[in-house]
């Protein structure tokens, strides 16, 4: 095998999950760069995090990575530098200056135009429409449309979902009650929230959707690895049973069991290869019992924060990157549709037992807990020390407070 060094962009749980995947498969320590140190990668011996002020800005990112590439190539000329973004901002930065960095690094990225089209929810739905992929009925409002009051005449009934098209810009907006996404019960609430959003300084478009009924257990998350030649090598489907109820973290999965749907795999595979995708694609979708279809919500242009569940179930994501970008192994064209048997958690087991709705899915998850077929991203026995153990216990105690404060049984209004 060729010598290589994984370089991760980010310091969150996604970065830790990738570092763990590399360590499990190859026994290698990852190097990471980020603009801020986040808890999941603290006190770790498998990931070396370098904090660079303003690293999320294009000029700093470009300069830092070019300098790093030059230095490491001079010191280790026979080592392949494998670069992997672990967040939307870093994926976008890599897309913006990818051509310059290819002299030093190997990585997956997309043409900036395709990156923009897939990143914004409104244009993503247009692409879905073109390729015949189901998605929720949607209208898109810009500031001018809001001023005109166009949102007062929707082509579907309440409740509705509202979310910003530009997720990255939304992170800079703050107002009382701000969430990643809203479930809105009536026109009065929509009027208040959409105007609060623009008054707080949001400049992008706002997506308003027909709300798909059902709780968190109707969600699905699909990860696919598409190689540098635009061929889908591996796909794995997860069935989330619980999400984080904290307003700013709504939509972050907390418990996932494996699922399998060959029809869904085949449709998404054709889509990814048609558009010339490469890298990890992470889809969020929800089953709509009204018509029996899975409706796509969004695509993340990198592995998701919960994507260690793929590695946990025996399909190591680090190996996908290495086989493709480092070794460029021969691919026979037969996409691996993964089957798994392990429950992934980002929460203490007590939260799973208490808050997941009763039913066959919960019983299956409890059976996995009882048999030891489960795991978390952060609790890695080969990377545990007293400080890290205490940090993880602290993070789990925060989760317990979050669920006690924010969780409510959502029923048909999830």
Secondary structure by P-SEA (a helix, b strand, c coil): ccbbbbbbccccaaaaaaaaaaaacccbbbbbbcccccccccccccbbbbbbcccccaaaaaaaaaaaaaaaaaacccbbbbbbbccaaaaaaaaaccccccccbbbbbccaaaaaaaacaaaaaaaaaaacccccccccccaaaaaacccccccccccbbbbbccaaaaaaccccccccccccccaaaaaaaaaaaaaacccbbbbbccccccccccbbbbbbbbcccccccbbbbbbbccccccccccccccbbbbbbbaaaaaaaaaaaaaaccccbbbbbbbbcccccbbbbccccccccccccccccccccaaaaaaaccccccccccccccccccbbbbcccaaaaaccccccaaaaaaaaaaaaccccccccccccccaaaaaaaaaaaaaaaaaaacccccccccc
